[in-house]
Amino acid sequence: MILARGDYENMLKDSLIQKLSWLEEEFHFLFNFKKRNYSQKDRDLANLIIKNITESVNSSEGVRMRELLIDTLKSIESIYPELF
């Protein structure tokens, strides 16, 4: 089965949206209950998670996908600024 370029791009976008949803949920699960009382270990974990997600977004995947990533990171930062 050969995928058209549009199909491939849609699959990449869907995959990224799933990763970004997971990222938001993970931050909520890990850090929401701490009420801004974060340890250095929490900050390190948050930065490691962000680094891994950011590295998983291939720069060739398109501007729109990078924008989705940036929007999600800004949203997370607005909720958990002490972790950035």
N, CA, C and O atoms as a Tinker XYZ file with bonds, in Angstrom:
   336  protein
     1  N      0.828000   -1.171000    0.000000    73     2
     2  CA     0.000000    0.000000    0.000000    64     1     3
     3  C      0.877000    1.241000    0.000000    63     2     4     5
     4  O      1.761000    1.381000    0.845000    81     3
     5  N      0.641000    2.118000   -0.924000    73     3     6
     6  CA     1.406000    3.355000   -1.050000    64     5     7
     7  C      0.558000    4.498000   -0.490000    63     6     8     9
     8  O     -0.608000    4.666000   -0.848000    81     7
     9  N      1.172000    5.269000    0.391000    73     7    10
    10  CA     0.474000    6.399000    0.987000    64     9    11
    11  C      0.738000    7.666000    0.191000    63    10    12    13
    12  O      1.874000    7.927000   -0.204000    81    11
    13  N     -0.282000    8.438000   -0.043000    73    11    14
    14  CA    -0.112000    9.738000   -0.667000    64    13    15
    15  C      0.524000   10.670000    0.354000    63    14    16    17
    16  O      0.401000   10.459000    1.561000    81    15
    17  N      1.199000   11.691000   -0.132000    73    15    18
    18  CA     1.874000   12.633000    0.766000    64    17    19
    19  C      0.896000   13.213000    1.790000    63    18    20    21
    20  O      1.243000   13.347000    2.963000    81    19
    21  N     -0.295000   13.551000    1.371000    73    19    22
    22  CA    -1.301000   14.106000    2.283000    64    21    23
    23  C     -1.676000   13.120000    3.370000    63    22    24    25
    24  O     -1.859000   13.506000    4.525000    81    23
    25  N     -1.795000   11.837000    3.009000    73    23    26
    26  CA    -2.105000   10.809000    4.005000    64    25    27
    27  C     -0.990000   10.700000    5.040000    63    26    28    29
    28  O     -1.244000   10.590000    6.239000    81    27
    29  N      0.243000   10.732000    4.557000    73    27    30
    30  CA     1.405000   10.642000    5.443000    64    29    31
    31  C      1.444000   11.836000    6.393000    63    30    32    33
    32  O      1.674000   11.676000    7.592000    81    31
    33  N      1.219000   13.024000    5.856000    73    31    34
    34  CA     1.225000   14.225000    6.689000    64    33    35
    35  C      0.105000   14.178000    7.726000    63    34    36    37
    36  O      0.297000   14.596000    8.868000    81    35
    37  N     -1.056000   13.674000    7.334000    73    35    38
    38  CA    -2.160000   13.540000    8.282000    64    37    39
    39  C     -1.822000   12.544000    9.386000    63    38    40    41
    40  O     -2.169000   12.755000   10.548000    81    39
    41  N     -1.146000   11.464000    9.019000    73    39    42
    42  CA    -0.734000   10.478000   10.021000    64    41    43
    43  C      0.270000   11.098000   10.995000    63    42    44    45
    44  O      0.184000   10.871000   12.202000    81    43
    45  N      1.222000   11.880000   10.475000    73    43    46
    46  CA     2.199000   12.545000   11.328000    64    45    47
    47  C      1.510000   13.532000   12.273000    63    46    48    49
    48  O      1.827000   13.604000   13.460000    81    47
    49  N      0.569000   14.281000   11.723000    73    47    50
    50  CA    -0.154000   15.263000   12.537000    64    49    51
    51  C     -0.954000   14.563000   13.629000    63    50    52    53
    52  O     -0.938000   14.992000   14.783000    81    51
    53  N     -1.652000   13.492000   13.274000    73    51    54
    54  CA    -2.424000   12.739000   14.273000    64    53    55
    55  C     -1.514000   12.184000   15.369000    63    54    56    57
    56  O     -1.860000   12.219000   16.550000    81    55
    57  N     -0.360000   11.677000   14.970000    73    55    58
    58  CA     0.596000   11.144000   15.932000    64    57    59
    59  C      1.086000   12.244000   16.864000    63    58    60    61
    60  O      1.190000   12.038000   18.073000    81    59
    61  N      1.385000   13.399000   16.308000    73    59    62
    62  CA     1.848000   14.515000   17.125000    64    61    63
    63  C      0.761000   14.981000   18.074000    63    62    64    65
    64  O      1.042000   15.259000   19.240000    81    63
    65  N     -0.461000   15.072000   17.607000    73    63    66
    66  CA    -1.567000   15.491000   18.463000    64    65    67
    67  C     -1.734000   14.518000   19.633000    63    66    68    69
    68  O     -2.013000   14.941000   20.755000    81    67
    69  N     -1.567000   13.236000   19.380000    73    67    70
    70  CA    -1.636000   12.244000   20.458000    64    69    71
    71  C     -0.508000   12.455000   21.459000    63    70    72    73
    72  O     -0.729000   12.384000   22.668000    81    71
    73  N      0.709000   12.715000   20.961000    73    71    74
    74  CA     1.842000   12.963000   21.855000    64    73    75
    75  C      1.608000   14.213000   22.703000    63    74    76    77
    76  O      1.910000   14.227000   23.896000    81    75
    77  N      1.073000   15.252000   22.085000    73    75    78
    78  CA     0.858000   16.500000   22.802000    64    77    79
    79  C     -0.252000   16.363000   23.839000    63    78    80    81
    80  O     -0.179000   16.951000   24.918000    81    79
    81  N     -1.266000   15.594000   23.509000    73    79    82
    82  CA    -2.322000   15.319000   24.494000    64    81    83
    83  C     -1.747000   14.539000   25.665000    63    82    84    85
    84  O     -2.054000   14.823000   26.823000    81    83
    85  N     -0.916000   13.560000   25.358000    73    83    86
    86  CA    -0.259000   12.787000   26.409000    64    85    87
    87  C      0.595000   13.714000   27.276000    63    86    88    89
    88  O      0.590000   13.599000   28.502000    81    87
    89  N      1.320000   14.624000   26.644000    73    87    90
    90  CA     2.202000   15.539000   27.367000    64    89    91
    91  C      1.414000   16.386000   28.366000    63    90    92    93
    92  O      1.812000   16.513000   29.525000    81    91
    93  N      0.313000   16.957000   27.925000    73    91    94
    94  CA    -0.518000   17.763000   28.820000    64    93    95
    95  C     -1.079000   16.916000   29.972000    63    94    96    97
    96  O     -1.076000   17.340000   31.127000    81    95
    97  N     -1.551000   15.735000   29.641000    73    95    98
    98  CA    -2.092000   14.843000   30.672000    64    97    99
    99  C     -1.010000   14.423000   31.661000    63    98   100   101
   100  O     -1.259000   14.347000   32.864000    81    99
   101  N      0.167000   14.157000   31.163000    73    99   102
   102  CA     1.277000   13.725000   32.015000    64   101   103
   103  C      1.669000   14.832000   32.986000    63   102   104   105
   104  O      1.893000   14.572000   34.168000    81   103
   105  N      1.753000   16.058000   32.497000    73   103   106
   106  CA     2.074000   17.172000   33.390000    64   105   107
   107  C      0.996000   17.320000   34.457000    63   106   108   109
   108  O      1.303000   17.532000   35.630000    81   107
   109  N     -0.240000   17.211000   34.059000    73   107   110
   110  CA    -1.332000   17.317000   35.016000    64   109   111
   111  C     -1.226000   16.200000   36.060000    63   110   112   113
   112  O     -1.359000   16.448000   37.258000    81   111
   113  N     -0.994000   15.007000   35.610000    73   111   114
   114  CA    -0.896000   13.852000   36.509000    64   113   115
   115  C      0.293000   13.980000   37.469000    63   114   116   117
   116  O      0.168000   13.700000   38.661000    81   115
   117  N      1.431000   14.400000   36.947000    73   115   118
   118  CA     2.649000   14.436000   37.755000    64   117   119
   119  C      2.750000   15.650000   38.672000    63   118   120   121
   120  O      3.286000   15.549000   39.776000    81   119
   121  N      2.239000   16.797000   38.225000    73   119   122
   122  CA     2.566000   18.029000   38.921000    64   121   123
   123  C      1.374000   18.806000   39.476000    63   122   124   125
   124  O      1.575000   19.688000   40.311000    81   123
   125  N      0.175000   18.527000   39.061000    73   123   126
   126  CA    -0.967000   19.334000   39.479000    64   125   127
   127  C     -1.218000   19.276000   40.983000    63   126   128   129
   128  O     -1.558000   20.289000   41.595000    81   127
   129  N     -1.057000   18.118000   41.568000    73   127   130
   130  CA    -1.364000   17.951000   42.990000    64   129   131
   131  C     -0.337000   18.604000   43.907000    63   130   132   133
   132  O     -0.603000   18.773000   45.097000    81   131
   133  N      0.820000   18.972000   43.387000    73   131   134
   134  CA     1.898000   19.505000   44.235000    64   133   135
   135  C      1.694000   20.971000   44.601000    63   134   136   137
   136  O      2.413000   21.501000   45.448000    81   135
   137  N      0.745000   21.615000   43.988000    73   135   138
   138  CA     0.395000   23.009000   44.320000    64   137   139
   139  C      1.606000   23.937000   44.298000    63   138   140   141
   140  O      1.821000   24.725000   45.219000    81   139
   141  N      2.376000   23.827000   43.245000    73   139   142
   142  CA     3.533000   24.713000   43.015000    64   141   143
   143  C      4.662000   24.534000   44.026000    63   142   144   145
   144  O      5.524000   25.404000   44.157000    81   143
   145  N      4.661000   23.433000   44.725000    73   143   146
   146  CA     5.729000   23.127000   45.657000    64   145   147
   147  C      6.646000   22.087000   45.004000    63   146   148   149
   148  O      6.684000   20.928000   45.419000    81   147
   149  N      7.384000   22.524000   43.973000    73   147   150
   150  CA     8.165000   21.608000   43.150000    64   149   151
   151  C      9.603000   21.499000   43.644000    63   150   152   153
   152  O     10.228000   22.489000   44.026000    81   151
   153  N     10.099000   20.291000   43.625000    73   151   154
   154  CA    11.502000   20.050000   43.983000    64   153   155
   155  C     12.365000   20.158000   42.725000    63   154   156   157
   156  O     11.854000   20.263000   41.610000    81   155
   157  N     13.663000   20.130000   42.927000    73   155   158
   158  CA    14.580000   20.131000   41.779000    64   157   159
   159  C     14.367000   18.872000   40.946000    63   158   160   161
   160  O     14.485000   18.911000   39.721000    81   159
   161  N     14.058000   17.768000   41.594000    73   159   162
   162  CA    13.786000   16.515000   40.879000    64   161   163
   163  C     12.565000   16.678000   39.967000    63   162   164   165
   164  O     12.556000   16.164000   38.848000    81   163
   165  N     11.538000   17.390000   40.441000    73   163   166
   166  CA    10.358000   17.662000   39.608000    64   165   167
   167  C     10.736000   18.502000   38.393000    63   166   168   169
   168  O     10.307000   18.216000   37.276000    81   167
   169  N     11.536000   19.532000   38.614000    73   167   170
   170  CA    11.963000   20.394000   37.506000    64   169   171
   171  C     12.782000   19.603000   36.489000    63   170   172   173
   172  O     12.596000   19.750000   35.281000    81   171
   173  N     13.677000   18.773000   36.983000    73   171   174
   174  CA    14.503000   17.951000   36.090000    64   173   175
   175  C     13.639000   16.994000   35.273000    63   174   176   177
   176  O     13.858000   16.825000   34.073000    81   175
   177  N     12.661000   16.370000   35.922000    73   175   178
   178  CA    11.765000   15.451000   35.225000    64   177   179
   179  C     10.952000   16.188000   34.161000    63   178   180   181
   180  O     10.812000   15.702000   33.039000    81   179
   181  N     10.422000   17.348000   34.507000    73   179   182
   182  CA     9.643000   18.133000   33.546000    64   181   183
   183  C     10.484000   18.492000   32.329000    63   182   184   185
   184  O     10.030000   18.370000   31.192000    81   183
   185  N     11.703000   18.931000   32.574000    73   183   186
   186  CA    12.580000   19.310000   31.462000    64   185   187
   187  C     12.975000   18.109000   30.615000    63   186   188   189
   188  O     13.099000   18.231000   29.397000    81   187
   189  N     13.174000   16.959000   31.234000    73   187   190
   190  CA    13.501000   15.746000   30.485000    64   189   191
   191  C     12.328000   15.324000   29.594000    63   190   192   193
   192  O     12.526000   14.949000   28.438000    81   191
   193  N     11.134000   15.386000   30.125000    73   191   194
   194  CA     9.945000   15.030000   29.340000    64   193   195
   195  C      9.817000   15.970000   28.147000    63   194   196   197
   196  O      9.590000   15.526000   27.022000    81   195
   197  N      9.962000   17.261000   28.393000    73   195   198
   198  CA     9.849000   18.245000   27.306000    64   197   199
   199  C     10.939000   18.022000   26.265000    63   198   200   201
   200  O     10.681000   18.072000   25.063000    81   199
   201  N     12.148000   17.778000   26.733000    73   199   202
   202  CA    13.265000   17.539000   25.802000    64   201   203
   203  C     12.975000   16.336000   24.909000    63   202   204   205
   204  O     13.185000   16.391000   23.697000    81   203
   205  N     12.495000   15.254000   25.507000    73   203   206
   206  CA    12.228000   14.048000   24.723000    64   205   207
   207  C     11.112000   14.259000   23.707000    63   206   208   209
   208  O     11.216000   13.796000   22.572000    81   207
   209  N     10.058000   14.946000   24.096000    73   207   210
   210  CA     8.965000   15.225000   23.160000    64   209   211
   211  C      9.454000   16.143000   22.047000    63   210   212   213
   212  O      9.167000   15.913000   20.872000    81   211
   213  N     10.189000   17.175000   22.420000    73   211   214
   214  CA    10.694000   18.134000   21.424000    64   213   215
   215  C     11.607000   17.440000   20.424000    63   214   216   217
   216  O     11.521000   17.701000   19.224000    81   215
   217  N     12.467000   16.573000   20.897000    73   215   218
   218  CA    13.377000   15.858000   20.003000    64   217   219
   219  C     12.637000   14.875000   19.105000    63   218   220   221
   220  O     13.115000   14.539000   18.021000    81   219
   221  N     11.481000   14.417000   19.549000    73   219   222
   222  CA    10.733000   13.453000   18.739000    64   221   223
   223  C     10.004000   14.115000   17.569000    63   222   224   225
   224  O      9.550000   13.436000   16.648000    81   223
   225  N      9.895000   15.438000   17.612000    73   223   226
   226  CA     9.267000   16.163000   16.509000    64   225   227
   227  C     10.359000   16.498000   15.518000    63   226   228   229
   228  O     11.186000   17.379000   15.754000    81   227
   229  N     10.353000   15.794000   14.423000    73   227   230
   230  CA    11.346000   15.970000   13.376000    64   229   231
   231  C     11.168000   17.335000   12.736000    63   230   232   233
   232  O     10.048000   17.733000   12.416000    81   231
   233  N     12.259000   18.048000   12.550000    73   231   234
   234  CA    12.176000   19.390000   11.984000    64   233   235
   235  C     11.616000   19.393000   10.568000    63   234   236   237
   236  O     11.163000   20.432000   10.089000    81   235
   237  N     11.638000   18.273000    9.906000    73   235   238
   238  CA    11.099000   18.201000    8.549000    64   237   239
   239  C      9.597000   17.943000    8.539000    63   238   240   241
   240  O      8.995000   17.855000    7.469000    81   239
   241  N      8.981000   17.820000    9.721000    73   239   242
   242  CA     7.566000   17.495000    9.785000    64   241   243
   243  C      6.653000   18.675000    9.518000    63   242   244   245
   244  O      5.433000   18.512000    9.510000    81   243
   245  N      7.195000   19.833000    9.304000    73   243   246
   246  CA     6.367000   20.953000    8.897000    64   245   247
   247  C      6.179000   22.011000    9.962000    63   246   248   249
   248  O      6.247000   21.757000   11.165000    81   247
   249  N      5.941000   23.195000    9.464000    73   247   250
   250  CA     5.781000   24.363000   10.314000    64   249   251
   251  C      4.568000   24.218000   11.220000    63   250   252   253
   252  O      4.645000   24.534000   12.408000    81   251
   253  N      3.458000   23.750000   10.684000    73   251   254
   254  CA     2.227000   23.640000   11.473000    64   253   255
   255  C      2.413000   22.712000   12.672000    63   254   256   257
   256  O      1.883000   22.976000   13.751000    81   255
   257  N      3.158000   21.638000   12.485000    73   255   258
   258  CA     3.368000   20.702000   13.587000    64   257   259
   259  C      4.271000   21.306000   14.653000    63   258   260   261
   260  O      4.062000   21.079000   15.845000    81   259
   261  N      5.270000   22.071000   14.236000    73   259   262
   262  CA     6.114000   22.756000   15.220000    64   261   263
   263  C      5.295000   23.803000   15.972000    63   262   264   265
   264  O      5.488000   24.005000   17.171000    81   263
   265  N      4.382000   24.465000   15.267000    73   263   266
   266  CA     3.508000   25.438000   15.918000    64   265   267
   267  C      2.610000   24.765000   16.960000    63   266   268   269
   268  O      2.384000   25.317000   18.037000    81   267
   269  N      2.103000   23.580000   16.640000    73   267   270
   270  CA     1.298000   22.834000   17.614000    64   269   271
   271  C      2.116000   22.513000   18.862000    63   270   272   273
   272  O      1.626000   22.640000   19.984000    81   271
   273  N      3.352000   22.102000   18.661000    73   271   274
   274  CA     4.241000   21.803000   19.781000    64   273   275
   275  C      4.479000   23.055000   20.620000    63   274   276   277
   276  O      4.374000   23.013000   21.845000    81   275
   277  N      4.795000   24.153000   19.972000    73   275   278
   278  CA     5.071000   25.402000   20.680000    64   277   279
   279  C      3.839000   25.868000   21.449000    63   278   280   281
   280  O      3.952000   26.298000   22.597000    81   279
   281  N      2.674000   25.788000   20.833000    73   279   282
   282  CA     1.432000   26.187000   21.515000    64   281   283
   283  C      1.188000   25.335000   22.760000    63   282   284   285
   284  O      0.792000   25.852000   23.805000    81   283
   285  N      1.424000   24.047000   22.644000    73   283   286
   286  CA     1.234000   23.152000   23.784000    64   285   287
   287  C      2.221000   23.464000   24.897000    63   286   288   289
   288  O      1.849000   23.489000   26.071000    81   287
   289  N      3.469000   23.701000   24.537000    73   287   290
   290  CA     4.474000   24.029000   25.553000    64   289   291
   291  C      4.155000   25.350000   26.246000    63   290   292   293
   292  O      4.343000   25.477000   27.455000    81   291
   293  N      3.674000   26.331000   25.488000    73   291   294
   294  CA     3.285000   27.608000   26.089000    64   293   295
   295  C      2.117000   27.418000   27.055000    63   294   296   297
   296  O      2.079000   28.029000   28.123000    81   295
   297  N      1.178000   26.577000   26.675000    73   295   298
   298  CA     0.033000   26.299000   27.537000    64   297   299
   299  C      0.483000   25.648000   28.846000    63   298   300   301
   300  O      0.036000   26.031000   29.927000    81   299
   301  N      1.362000   24.673000   28.734000    73   299   302
   302  CA     1.881000   23.987000   29.925000    64   301   303
   303  C      2.672000   24.971000   30.782000    63   302   304   305
   304  O      2.552000   24.967000   32.007000    81   303
   305  N      3.475000   25.809000   30.144000    73   303   306
   306  CA     4.270000   26.783000   30.890000    64   305   307
   307  C      3.378000   27.780000   31.640000    63   306   308   309
   308  O      3.714000   28.213000   32.742000    81   307
   309  N      2.248000   28.136000   31.040000    73   307   310
   310  CA     1.357000   29.083000   31.721000    64   309   311
   311  C      0.720000   28.461000   32.967000    63   310   312   313
   312  O      0.376000   29.175000   33.909000    81   311
   313  N      0.564000   27.154000   32.974000    73   311   314
   314  CA    -0.026000   26.457000   34.124000    64   313   315
   315  C      1.044000   26.121000   35.170000    63   314   316   317
   316  O      0.790000   26.192000   36.373000    81   315
   317  N      2.233000   25.757000   34.702000    73   315   318
   318  CA     3.319000   25.313000   35.587000    64   317   319
   319  C      4.589000   26.126000   35.340000    63   318   320   321
   320  O      5.617000   25.548000   34.989000    81   319
   321  N      4.549000   27.448000   35.513000    73   319   322
   322  CA     5.712000   28.279000   35.172000    64   321   323
   323  C      6.968000   27.956000   35.989000    63   322   324   325
   324  O      8.087000   28.155000   35.516000    81   323
   325  N      6.783000   27.466000   37.192000    73   323   326
   326  CA     7.936000   27.171000   38.054000    64   325   327
   327  C      8.763000   25.985000   37.547000    63   326   328   329
   328  O      9.901000   25.791000   37.975000    81   327
   329  N      8.199000   25.208000   36.650000    73   327   330
   330  CA     8.908000   24.041000   36.123000    64   329   331
   331  C      9.767000   24.378000   34.912000    63   330   332   333
   332  O     10.533000   23.541000   34.434000    81   331
   333  N      9.638000   25.605000   34.418000    73   331   334
   334  CA    10.400000   25.988000   33.221000    64   333   335
   335  C     11.594000   26.831000   33.583000    63   334   336
   336  O     12.348000   27.243000   32.701000    81   335
